[in-house]
Amino acid sequence: MQEKQNTTGLVWFRNDLRVQDNRVLNNAITSHKSVISCYFFDPRHFENSAFGFKKTEKYRAKFLIETIHDLRKNLQELNIELFVYFDKPEDLLFKLTEAYNIQSIYFQKEWTSEETDVYKNAKSYLPENVKFIEIFDQFLYHPEDINMSVSEIPQVFTNFRKIVEKNTMIRPSIKNDSSEKIKSIQNKTTIPTLKDLGFENFEIHVKTAFPFKGGETDALKRLKHYFFETKKLGVYKKTRNGLLGIDYSSKFSAWLANGSISARTIYWEIVNFENEYHKNDSTYWLIFELIWRDYFKYISLKHQNNIFKIGGILNEKYHWKLDESQIQKWINGETKSTFVNANMIELKKTGWMSNRGRQNVASFFAKDMLLDWRVGAAYFESMLIDYDVHSNYGNWMYVSGVGNDPRDRKFNVDLQAKNYDSLGKFQKTWLQETLF
């Protein structure tokens, strides 16, 4: 066991907003006698993107605020203060390091352009003796364990899945212990409200399929409910293409997206379920979906900023359009497809859409309406509670024919509606809603 330094370590939380099974936090706790932490509500995340949408709309903003409240409470139980700022990290990180004589900053390693730019800017304001310790902690299969380089990541998911399933062990979950309390510490920072971030308060829609709160506590509560109280995990494969209700799928994606729960925690609880009850296609299928999540992370790690380019990772040249009136019809649920419309209204009213819905509306946008897929991806980024940069852009490239689908399929939305909403119950639920 390593000897702790008689110094204070700083954990810079980003998309790893949990206490348990957090290797970034664990590294700081095991290396220093005392630890402090910080989180930045970056104002740039609440501004308009290049395509005119607010980067973070009210649904994810609310979920994030709840998450940070929960994180602060859980950290205080480990004697770790969370300093929260509504400011750019590069403008305030150096002040925190000066105030507490910080020489080591621990954070989750990211690689997409906006996150790396913020890191470089923040680092440039700090003296050279301050060490930045970056740790990959968002994967199910750790990059050091997959027995292939990033450049060797296969272009087809099935090939990736077979390699990692056969050759890679999943690391155990870890429990974090208390740090030494800093007696003189004063933390007067406050967590911003929705109003502070530029939003009005709102009530969650009564028909939403995602009525959950943000934060690790609620993520673990949901896991316990879905796995062990209702045992819905045991029928996941049969219900996962559902459209209505809270239990047709696990709904873990929002907590996974901001790191309130780790993929490893979910995996090992699936194993516990299998040991306690039964192992079947459904228990495997949730692991299968976690592998898809990993795959899109590895694809973005391999292809970097190409995932944001119009030609995607294939550099395909389609005749995409930028027709503002058509884009608005899609957003407002005013297209020729009632199935697409119902899904788009659900998204606008709740910040949520089923996986089946997402595939259909994205395919319709890119393949039927022939609109620039990046606009659709940017709208999803704005609206979705569970927005994750890798999965969002990976999936949009996939259905638009510029990503990892070797067959370049197009969804027949009428047939899909017939197969998955044969009685029209989902469509009736949302088409009767007024948008404004």
TANORLIN-V780769 format. One record per backbone hydrogen bond with DSSP energy under -1.0 kcal/mol. NH is the residue of the N-H (numbers start at 1). CO is the residue of the C=O. Records with the same first field share a line. If there is no record, write none. Layout:
# TANORLIN-V780769
NH = CO, CO
This chain:
# TANORLIN-V780769
5 = 31
7 = 5
9 = 34
10 = 104
11 = 36
12 = 106
13 = 38
17 = 258
18 = 16
21 = 174
26 = 22
27 = 23
28 = 24
29 = 25
30 = 26
32 = 28
33 = 5
34 = 7
36 = 9
37 = 81
38 = 11
39 = 83
41 = 85
42 = 40
45 = 42
46 = 43
47 = 44
49 = 53
52 = 49
55 = 47
57 = 382
61 = 57
62 = 58
63 = 59
64 = 60
65 = 61
66 = 62
67 = 63
68 = 64
69 = 65
70 = 66
71 = 67
72 = 68
73 = 69
74 = 70
75 = 71
76 = 72
77 = 73
78 = 75
79 = 76
80 = 75
83 = 37
85 = 39
87 = 85
91 = 88
93 = 89
96 = 92
97 = 93
98 = 94
99 = 95
100 = 96
102 = 97
105 = 131
106 = 10
107 = 133
109 = 135
116 = 112
117 = 113
118 = 114
119 = 115
120 = 116
121 = 117
122 = 118
123 = 119
124 = 120
126 = 123
130 = 127
131 = 103
133 = 105
135 = 107
145 = 142
152 = 149
153 = 150
160 = 156
161 = 157
162 = 158
163 = 159
164 = 160
165 = 161
166 = 162
167 = 163
168 = 164
179 = 78
180 = 33
185 = 182
197 = 193
198 = 195
199 = 194
208 = 205
219 = 215
220 = 216
221 = 217
222 = 218
223 = 219
224 = 220
225 = 221
226 = 222
227 = 223
228 = 224
229 = 224
230 = 225
233 = 226
234 = 231
235 = 232
236 = 233
239 = 235
240 = 236
242 = 239
256 = 252
257 = 253
258 = 254
260 = 255
261 = 255
266 = 262
267 = 263
268 = 264
269 = 265
270 = 266
271 = 267
272 = 268
273 = 269
274 = 270
275 = 271
276 = 272
277 = 273
284 = 280
285 = 281
286 = 282
287 = 283
288 = 284
289 = 285
290 = 286
291 = 287
292 = 288
293 = 289
294 = 290
295 = 291
296 = 292
297 = 293
298 = 294
299 = 295
300 = 296
301 = 297
302 = 298
303 = 299
304 = 300
306 = 303
307 = 304
308 = 305
309 = 306
312 = 309
313 = 402
314 = 402
315 = 311
316 = 311
320 = 318
321 = 370
327 = 323
328 = 324
329 = 325
330 = 326
331 = 327
332 = 328
334 = 329
341 = 337
342 = 338
343 = 339
344 = 340
345 = 341
346 = 342
347 = 343
348 = 344
349 = 345
350 = 346
351 = 347
358 = 354
359 = 355
360 = 356
361 = 357
362 = 358
363 = 359
364 = 360
365 = 361
366 = 362
367 = 363
368 = 364
369 = 364
371 = 365
372 = 321
375 = 372
377 = 373
378 = 374
379 = 375
380 = 376
381 = 377
382 = 378
383 = 379
384 = 380
385 = 351
387 = 384
392 = 388
393 = 389
394 = 390
395 = 391
396 = 392
397 = 393
398 = 394
399 = 395
400 = 396
402 = 397
413 = 411
416 = 412
417 = 413
418 = 414
419 = 415
420 = 416
421 = 417
424 = 421
428 = 424
429 = 425
430 = 426
431 = 427
432 = 428
433 = 430
